[in-house]
Amino acid sequence: MQKISLVFRVVGTHGGEVTVRHRLLAVLVAALWGGNFLAIHVGLEHFPPLFLAGLRMLVLAVPTLLFVPRPQVPLKWLVGYGIGFGTIQFVFLFVAMDVGMPTGLASLVLQASAPFTVLLGALFLRERLSPRQAVGIALAMLGLAAIAVSRAQAAAVLPVLLTLCGALGWAFGNLCSRLAAPPKPMQLTLWMCVVPPIPLFAASLFSEGPTAGLTSLRAAFSVDGLPGFAALLYLSVFATVIGSGIWTWLMRRYPAGVVAPYSLLVPVVGIALAAVVLGERPTVTELVSAVVIVGGVLLGTPRPARTAPTEVVGTERAALSS
């Protein structure tokens, strides 16, 4: 019983300890989201960007409305989560990649959501930021700034700026999902997908035209369109339902400053996949910046406290039922 209590120990809103099991879950999310960028790259070869973003959410929104009970959370946090995470993030990210943002680099720059989330958590939720975390966040931001300067010299700064706007949307969604405090996080993740389709399809209709999306959708059901269909499936199920569901659960359980830095591990997967599959070769500046950013997340993540095991029967039961 003592060992079980230790593994499932619950940390308060100002705690810093993360169990090994929960660290591994955070790393799994990073791997799923790293593959997300390769799937977006493939999807954009078959669909217009805003239509693809809307379609991704619609695939989940329809069965959610039919079969999933609405989460018992305030409507404003549900809508805020859907607007920040599901709408703003993907509008800017998909457009950025469509206008030239490299796949691997996109996976790196979007992780500005982590320092953005920590800073928003400190500002609006009054979560305490330790000096060690502050140094880690500063290093991550320094690495991102170096990439922006490097890209500006190559006259390709617009995709970087668009991606940073997507990261800010993600951070806003993180805070809303945490404030929602859903009793069943997966319900919140699924219902978040109900919010984006209307604004995304409206934006697609306005900027991409009424026929481009439907033409690409018909082509997706042909043999040549199978990669695009597979990419859509990955984006909807693996990146959104599984990845975001685990992420929402972790954000509910720990302070934003503890969970958010793990998202900076996503570029390790994203850059590696882009290099192996797409043949992308980052510049020396980008590689050094990536090391600085990942170093920032490792420094900014609180270390588990070295404490003796204690018997906490009540928290054990709460953790097992969450």
DRENDRENLUM-438221 format. One record per residue: x, y, z of N, C-alpha, C in turn. Coordinates in steps of 0.001 Angstrom, whole numbers, padded with zeros to 6 digits, always signed. Example, Ala and Ser with C-alpha at 12.3 -4.5 7.8 and 13.67 -1.06 7.14 Angstrom:
+013190-005690+007800+012300-004500+007800+013200-003300+007800/+012850-002250+007080+013670-001060+007140+012900+000030+007870/
This chain:
+000829-001206+000000+000000+000000+000000+000862+001255+000000/+001980+001189+000716+002842+002362+000788+003410+002697-000582/+003796+001655-001341+004351+001900-002683+003300+002483-003612/+002075+001947-003531+001010+002461-004391+000717+003913-004068/+000683+004238-002802+000425+005618-002400+001496+006555-002929/+002748+006075-002946+003834+006909-003435+003680+007194-004916/+003315+006149-005692+003200+006320-007142+002075+007262-007500/+000955+007168-006780-000221+007951-007140-000382+009205-006288/+000710+009678-005704+000632+010855-004861+000160+012059-005671/-000797+012789-005147-001364+013943-005823-000645+015198-005371/-000302+016046-006317+000426+017264-006010-000538+018429-006045/-000437+019347-005087-001308+020511-005045-000994+021490-006136/-001764+022552-006233-001603+023522-007312-000289+024256-007246/+000416+024195-006131+001718+024831-006044+002826+023791-005906/+002488+022499-006118+003498+021460-006011+004337+021359-007256/+005471+020653-007185+006344+020536-008332+006673+019112-008699/+006183+018114-007930+006579+016731-008149+005741+016086-009242/+006402+015370-010141+005724+014644-011204+006173+013195-011123/+005242+012248-011048+005617+010844-010961+006222+010385-012286/+006963+009276-012240+007588+008730-013443+006525+008385-014482/+005431+007813-014023+004335+007439-014939+003811+008660-015681/+003648+009760-014983+003101+010951-015611+004122+011637-016505/+005391+011530-016172+006429+012036-017068+006400+011276-018392/+006234+009947-018302+006186+009139-019524+004959+009480-020365/+003846+009777-019715+002663+010203-020460+002917+011522-021184/+003607+012444-020523+003936+013721-021160+004855+013515-022350/+005808+012582-022240+006707+012285-023352+005925+011637-024506/+004954+010771-024185+004115+010162-025225+003367+011229-026006/+002805+012212-025302+002119+013305-025983+003084+014044-026904/+004312+014271-026431+005307+014951-027256+005580+014170-028532/+005647+012841-028436+005890+012013-029614+004713+012089-030591/+003487+012020-030049+002305+012108-030910+002230+013452-031607/+002516+014511-030873+002445+015842-031462+003624+016120-032397/+004758+015452-032177+005860+015583-033120+005499+014997-034474/+004840+013827-034469+004368+013236-035719+003244+014031-036348/+002581+014854-035563+001490+015688-036040+001937+016597-037186/+003169+017100-037122+003630+018059-038129+003881+017388-039479/+004367+016163-039443+004511+015421-040691+003138+015139-041296/+002163+014825-040452+000803+014591-040938+000216+015863-041536/+000482+017000-040919+000004+018273-041490+000638+018508-042854/+001942+018259-042962+002638+018430-044236+001979+017583-045331/+001698+016326-045005+001056+015445-045987-000360+015931-046287/-001090+016317-045252-002461+016775-045459-002551+018010-046326/-001587+018935-046177-001613+020171-046961-001299+019935-048433/-000780+018764-048758-000580+018414-050165-001879+017983-050824/-002923+017768-050018-004205+017275-050533-005380+018208-050235/-005250+019070-049203-006348+019943-048792-005860+021382-048647/-006739+022373-048878-006414+023763-048509-006251+023858-046992/-005405+024755-046497-005058+024741-045069-006227+024952-044115/-007054+025971-044348-008155+026242-043420-009234+025166-043513/-009452+024650-044711-010423+023569-044876-009938+022316-044158/-008641+022030-044246-008083+020875-043545-008251+021029-042037/-007995+022224-041528-008151+022460-040089-009606+022248-039660/-010550+022763-040453-011962+022583-040125-012392+021139-040223/-011901+020443-041256-012259+019042-041453-011735+018186-040311/-010533+018508-039873-009947+017780-038740-010866+017820-037523/-011409+018991-037227-012274+019128-036066-013677+018571-036321/-014167+018698-037549-015512+018215-037861-015597+016701-037714/-014529+015996-038096-014515+014539-037973-014796+014109-036541/-014366+014908-035573-014588+014592-034169-015839+015246-033604/-016213+016404-034161-017339+017152-033613-018663+016415-033801/-018859+015790-034959-020145+015139-035242-020414+013983-034284/-019521+012992-034148-019802+011924-033176-019836+012410-031732/-019099+013475-031435-019134+014019-030073-020519+014548-029739/-021102+015317-030652-022442+015853-030434-023479+014750-030285/-023281+013641-030993-024272+012570-030990-024143+011639-029792/-022910+011389-029340-022718+010291-028388-022039+010675-027073/-021423+011846-026988-020642+012185-025802-021384+013229-024980/-021633+012976-023695-022295+013975-022853-021438+015238-022744/-022110+016370-022658-021381+017629-022517-020672+017670-021172/-019403+018067-021148-018672+018099-019879-019274+019107-018910/-019231+018782-017645-019790+019654-016612-018756+020718-016236/-018569+021648-017144-017624+022750-016934-018307+024040-017374/-017846+025195-016889-018408+026462-017349-018252+026616-018866/-019309+027094-019512-019313+027217-020967-018192+028127-021466/-017870+029177-020704-016855+030121-021170-015489+029462-021307/-015160+028495-020412-013861+027828-020509-013865+026801-021621/-014996+026158-021865-015100+025233-022989-014921+025978-024309/-015626+027102-024473-015510+027890-025695-014099+028476-025824/-013547+028941-024700-012200+029488-024741-011173+028459-025156/-011317+027231-024673-010426+026144-025055-010546+025861-026548/-011781+025813-027048-011989+025543-028468-011462+026654-029360/-011603+027897-028931-011112+029022-029730-009591+029082-029708/-009002+028941-028499-007550+029050-028396-006828+027869-028997/-007104+026677-028462-006395+025476-028898-006846+025002-030270/-008151+024984-030497-008662+024359-031711-008814+025277-032901/-008888+026590-032687-009121+027522-033800-007897+028390-034079/-007532+029223-033118-006432+030162-033346-005137+029423-033655/-004837+028389-032858-003591+027663-033078-003503+027125-034507/-004552+026452-034962-004461+025753-036235-004655+026672-037434/-005387+027759-037271-005459+028737-038358-004059+029233-038703/-003336+029682-037688-002015+030255-037935-000988+029189-038307/-001040+028020-037647-000069+026977-037952-000232+026442-039370/-001457+026110-039765-001678+025532-041083-001346+026534-042181/-001727+027784-041979-001407+028804-042982+000103+029018-043048/+000764+029036-041901+002218+029222-041881+002913+028114-042660/+002515+026869-042447+003143+025762-043163+002778+025784-044641/+001599+026271-044950+001192+026350-046354+001973+027403-047118/+002427+028465-046420+003166+029532-047108+004674+029390-046950/+005125+028223-046460+006562+027991-046508+007265+027673-045215/+006542+027522-044106+007202+027165-042857+007652+025708-042924/+008964+025426-042807+009430+024039-042849+008799+023204-041736/+008555+021929-042041+007852+021065-041102+008580+020943-039763/+009870+020631-039805+010626+020482-038574+010715+021770-037785/+010925+022872-038480+011029+024161-037809+009697+024567-037187/+008601+024228-037862+007282+024527-037301+007093+023810-035975/+007552+022555-035902+007413+021803-034657+008216+022439-033533/+009269+023152-033888+010100+023820-032880+009497+025152-032441/+009142+025985-033411+008670+027337-033092+007329+027304-032378/+006466+026347-032730+005150+026283-032079+005281+026031-030578/+006415+025493-030160+006583+025196-028742+006801+026446-027899/+006759+027597-028530+006686+028838-027752+005442+028837-026877/+004496+027941-027164+003309+027818-026317+003681+027480-024879/+004785+026766-024690+005175+026378-023328+005550+027584-022475/+006528+028404-022907+006794+029601-022099+005613+030549-022053/+004841+030642-023145+003643+031486-023122+002677+030991-022045/+002497+029659-021939+001569+029109-020955+002052+029367-019541/+003341+029171-019317+003894+029405-017985+003710+030860-017582/+003991+031762-018515+003861+033186-018206+002405+033571-017985/+001496+033032-018795+000075+033317-018593-000415+032717-017268/+000109+031508-016920-000264+030904-015650+000184+031753-014467/+001388+032312-014578+001890+033181-013508+001101+034482-013435/+000710+034988-014601+000024+036277-014653-001426+036178-014212/-002148+035174-014712-003590+035103-014468-003980+034122-013364/-003191+033055-013154-003517+032064-012133-002652+032219-010891/-001713+033157-010933-000814+033425-009808-000025+032190-009402/+000334+031361-010397+001186+030211-010127+002632+030686-009948/+003276+030158-008938+004604+030633-008586+005647+030109-009563/+006499+031003-010017+007552+030674-010974+008882+030700-010228/+009536+029534-010127+010804+029455-009415+011912+030085-010259/+013018+030495-009617+014143+031037-010389+014658+030057-011436/+014676+028770-011098+015137+027756-012053+014228+027699-013276/+012915+027740-013054+011980+027760-014170+012158+029015-015010/+012348+030152-014350+012506+031413-015072+013718+031366-015995/+014812+030786-015522+016012+030668-016361+015731+029754-017551/+015056+028631-017293+014730+027713-018383+013847+028354-019440/+012827+029086-018998+011936+029765-019933+012697+030832-020718/+013593+031549-020047+014386+032573-020723+015273+031952-021800/+015865+030790-021504+016684+030108-022506+015846+029697-023711/+014651+029155-023454+013776+028742-024546+013405+029934-025424/+013063+031038-024809+012704+032225-025569+013902+032770-026344/+015106+032666-025769+016309+033097-026469+016532+032270-027728/+016328+030955-027616+016465+030096-028787+015452+030428-029868/+014211+030698-029469+013184+031073-030437+013511+032405-031105/+014031+033351-030335+014408+034649-030899+015531+034496-031916/+016478+033603-031644+017579+033370-032585+017065+032824-033912/+016072+031948-033841+015486+031408-035077+014778+032508-035855/+014027+033342-035149+013317+034434-035825+014286+035375-036521/+015385+035724-035849+016385+036615-036453+017015+035953-037671/+017336+034664-037562+017931+033938-038686+016999+033906-039877/+015733+033658-039620+014755+033612-040717+014509+034996-041301/+014560+036020-040469+014368+037379-040972+015459+037755-041961/+016669+037283-041723+017769+037560-042638+017575+036875-043982/+016804+035788-043979+016517+035080-045224+015180+035503-045817/+014607+036600-045320+013334+037139-045808+012206+036118-045682/+012245+035289-044650+011220+034265-044450+010676+034336-043031/+010546+035567-042513+010131+035714-041121+008619+035589-040949/+007828+035854-042001+006366+035806-041870+005862+034450-041404/+006311+033325-041981+005844+032029-041456+006189+031820-039988/+007344+032331-039551+007731+032201-038147+006762+032982-037267/+006439+034212-037676+005526+035039-036893+004127+034420-036834/+003682+033860-037943+002381+033194-037960+002372+032002-037005/+003460+031247-036988+003548+030101-036095+003551+030530-034633/+004220+031643-034339+004215+032161-032968+002808+032586-032546/+002034+033128-033470+000633+033462-033157-000155+032195-032837/+000119+031117-033570-000510+029842-033254-000128+029347-031873/+001128+029557-031496+001598+029145-030173+000878+029913-029071/+000621+031188-029309-000103+031984-028315-001533+031473-028163/-002156+031073-029272-003492+030476-029196-003489+029193-028391/-002457+028371-028597-002325+027127-027839-002209+027425-026345/-001396+028414-025996-001209+028779-024589-002521+029247-023965/-003272+030027-024704-004576+030489-024222-005499+029294-023981/-005485+028336-024905-006293+027134-024724-005864+026320-023525/-004551+026239-023287-004048+025524-022107-004621+026095-020818/-004619+027416-020723-005122+028055-019510-006623+027812-019336/-007370+027887-020446-008819+027662-020363-009131+026230-019955/-008379+025257-020484-008629+023861-020117-008309+023626-018657/-007304+024306-018154-006959+024161-016731-008030+024789-015841/-008505+025968-016223-009534+026643-015443-010867+025899-015502/-011105+025176-016590-012339+024389-016694-012370+023285-015646/-011193+022732-015289-011085+021661-014287-012128+020569-014525/-012119+019927-015687-013165+018956-016005-013045+017697-015163/-014169+017163-014658-014119+015891-013939-013734+014737-014862/-014052+014871-016161-013679+013871-017163-012973+014601-018311/-011637+014674-018271-010890+015475-019245-011151+015093-020700/-011357+013793-020988-011572+013400-022378-012851+014014-022934/-013877+014176-022098-015098+014832-022565-014816+016274-022972/-014009+016966-022203-013655+018346-022551-012880+018386-023860/-011941+017459-024028-011146+017417-025262-012042+017212-026478/-012987+016297-026361-013873+016021-027493-014817+017195-027761/-015372+017776-026708-016303+018880-026896-015594+020157-027345/-014309+020254-027058-013532+021367-027608-013602+021372-029133/-013690+020170-029737-013720+020057-031197-015029+020555-031802/-016052+020756-030974-017336+021250-031474-017256+022737-031803/-016364+023458-031138-016286+024912-031303-015655+025344-032637/-014520+024770-033078-013792+025335-034226-014412+025174-035612/-015193+024110-035939-015582+023930-037335-016257+025129-037982/-017188+025780-037296-017897+026897-037927-016953+028051-038262/-016139+028559-037315-015223+029641-037709-014170+029209-038726/-013704+027958-038649-012684+027503-039601-013256+027369-041009/-014442+026787-041130-015042+026649-042461-015468+028007-043018/-015888+028905-042128-016217+030260-042584-014975+030960-043118/-013853+030817-042419-012603+031408-042891-012163+030770-044200/-012355+029457-044339-012012+028764-045582-012873+029248-046741/-014162+029398-046487-015076+029868-047529-014689+031260-047997/-014284+032102-047053-013943+033492-047385-012614+033595-048131/-011611+032830-047703-010273+033001-048258-009876+031965-049316/-010487+030767-049258-010093+029703-050181-011135+029414-051250/-012333+029984-051073-013376+029799-052066-014290+028642-051724/-015480+028594-052335-016480+027594-051979-016234+026205-052566/-015364+026095-053571-015205+024805-054247-013892+024099-053931/-012885+024832-053496-011566+024223-053296-011610+023089-052282/-012278+023306-051167-012334+022287-050132-013107+021059-050565/-014264+021257-051196-015077+020126-051622-014371+019306-052698/-013671+019975-053597-012918+019263-054636-011831+018391-054010/-011117+018949-053036-010060+018168-052373-010643+017017-051570/-011826+017201-051000-012455+016143-050216-012865+014975-051106/-013402+015263-052280-013749+014187-053207-012508+013413-053631/-011412+014135-053860-010177+013480-054292-009576+012607-053198/-009894+012898-051932-009325+012136-050826-009803+010692-050811/-010921+010402-051467-011459+009056-051482-010977+008252-052684/-010001+008775-053397-009366+008043-054489-008070+007415-053981/-007448+006569-054825-006193+005926-054434-005115+006966-054183/-005034+007977-055041-004024+009023-054871-004264+009864-053619/-005504+009877-053158-005826+010693-051993-005692+009977-050662/-005302+008698-050685-005192+007938-049442-004199+008551-048445/-003038+009062-048880-002147+009704-047896-002808+010877-047185/-003577+011675-047927-004279+012785-047302-005324+012310-046321/-006022+011230-046662-007022+010668-045766-006358+010123-044498/-005212+009446-044654-004480+008918-043497-003982+010050-042607/-003526+011133-043233-003066+012289-042460-004209+012879-041647/-005389+012974-042254-006559+013490-041544-006911+012605-040354/-006822+011289-040535-007106+010353-039448-006120+010536-038301/-004848+010688-038627-003836+010881-037580-004081+012182-036824/-004357+013258-037571-004583+014556-036947-005775+014517-035998/-006829+013805-036411-008056+013796-035619-007965+012886-034407/-007508+011657-034610-007550+010655-033551-006315+010695-032668/-005141+010559-033281-003921+010420-032480-003470+011754-031888/-003434+012796-032717-002937+014076-032211-003961+014785-031331/-005251+014709-031709-006267+015470-030983-006870+014681-029832/-007479+013519-030120-008180+012782-029063-007196+012220-028039/-006223+011454-028515-005310+010794-027581-004337+011803-026978/-003646+012555-027837-002652+013500-027340-003254+014588-026471/-004289+015233-026982-004894+016331-026222-005635+015831-024986/-006174+014612-025066-006852+014064-023893-005890+013854-022736/-004746+013250-023024-003732+013058-021981-003241+014396-021473/-003020+015337-022416-002498+016659-022043-003467+017383-021112/-004754+017338-021431-005759+017993-020600-005776+017390-019199/-005648+016067-019108-005626+015391-017816-004424+015836-016991/-003258+015950-017642-002055+016389-016938-002162+017856-016519/-002746+018699-017384-002894+020115-017058-003843+020305-015877/-004805+019409-015750-005721+019489-014606-005030+019065-013319/-004111+018123-013432-003494+017514-012256-002330+018333-011701/-001616+019062-012569-000424+019783-012157-000509+021255-012561/+000276+022112-011936+000336+023513-012366+000811+023623-013814/+000373+024683-014486+000745+024879-015889+002256+024889-016071/+002984+025466-015109+004428+025556-015228+005132+024222-015136/+004462+023190-014589+005046+021862-014493+004835+021068-015776/+003635+021166-016358+003282+020356-017521+003738+020984-018832/+003489+022284-019004+003705+022930-020295+005117+022758-020858/+006184+022819-020046+007519+022689-020627+007768+021378-021362/+007015+020326-021051+007226+019063-021747+006899+019171-023238/+006069+020124-023607+005740+020270-025023+006950+020687-025845/+007988+021206-025181+009199+021569-025906+009991+020353-026354/+009594+019156-025921+010222+017945-026432+009666+017549-027798/+008564+018159-028207+007951+017854-029499+008923+018076-030661/+009728+019148-030677+010636+019353-031817+011656+018243-032014/+012013+017530-030955+012958+016429-031116+012393+015409-032104/+011112+015094-031945+010440+014168-032854+010170+014836-034203/+009668+016075-034165+009301+016759-035405+010481+016980-036333/+011588+017457-035800+012772+017713-036632+013357+016400-037149/+013372+015368-036301+013910+014073-036723+013078+013472-037862/+011759+013512-037722+010901+012976-038785+011041+013769-040080/+011116+015099-039960+011262+015930-041148+012584+015647-041851/+013623+015389-041086+014925+015093-041677+014921+013731-042372/+014322+012727-041716+014344+011370-042255+013377+011205-043432/+012168+011723-043281+011124+011491-044290+011157+012529-045404/+011362+013802-045044+011276+014880-046025+012642+015389-046485/+013690+014963-045828+015024+015406-046200+015333+016835-045806/+014599+017389-044844+014878+018756-044395+016175+018787-043594/+016975+019809-043837+018234+019963-043127+018261+021328-042452/+018082+021384-041139+018113+022673-040454+019498+023304-040522/+019531+024618-040445+020802+025336-040437+021498+025142-039088/+022756+025539-039035+023506+025434-037792+022838+026265-036698/+022390+027475-037060+021714+028339-036087+020463+027667-035530/+019700+027029-036399+018472+026372-035967+018767+025165-035070/+019827+024425-035390+020189+023283-034567+020653+023718-033177/+021500+024751-033152+021954+025266-031860+020777+025805-031060/+019869+026507-031745+018690+027049-031072+017808+025933-030528/+017693+024846-031289+016899+023704-030829+017479+023121-029548/+018806+023013-029489+019452+022499-028279+019185+023430-027099/+019264+024734-027347+019011+025711-026286+017567+025608-025799/+016640+025443-026728+015223+025364-026360+014942+024106-025542/+015444+022960-026016+015225+021717-025281+015931+021778-023924/+017113+022391-023877+017780+022588-022593+016950+023447-021666/+016269+024433-022237+015399+025286-021439+014256+024519-020801/+013670+023575-021551+012563+022808-020982+013062+021897-019869/+014232+021303-020045+014766+020439-019004+015097+021230-017740/+015598+022424-017937+015913+023267-016787+014646+023831-016155/+013662+024115-016988+012434+024741-016493+011453+023781-015869/+011698+022462-015979+010806+021493-015373+011276+021183-013964/+010447+021381-012955+010866+021128-011566+011289+019684-011363/+012330+019481-010589+012788+018141-010253+011922+017555-009142/+011685+016233-009184+010912+015621-008105+011604+015810-006764/+010800+016118-005757+011369+016279-004422+011794+014934-003866/+012939+014898-003221+013435+013667-002614+012876+013553-001197/+011715+012929-001112+011067+012790+000189+010816+011325+000486/+010704+011006+001742+010429+009627+002124+009000+009266+001783/+008746+007998+001421+007384+007573+001101+006458+007792+002290/+005243+008234+001984+004255+008460+003036+002953+007785+002659/+002191+007422+003652+000915+006739+003435-000182+007766+003267/-000783+007835+002055-001844+008803+001814-003001+008056+001172/-003834+007415+002004-004887+006574+001479-005917+007380+000728/-006287+008542+001218-007312+009341+000564-006896+009802-000815/-005657+010291-000938-005210+010761-002249-004999+009610-003206/-004650+008428-002669-004511+007254-003522-005849+006955-004211/-006919+006973-003433-008228+006664-003994-008646+007739-004998/-008370+008991-004701-008725+010083-005628-007964+009956-006922/-006684+009591-006837-005875+009471-008045-006340+008314-008903/-006690+007197-008273-007131+006034-009033-008462+006291-009726/-009298+007140-009159-010623+007375-009753-010627+008511-010738/-009519+009250-010894-009501+010407-011799-009190+009978-013213/
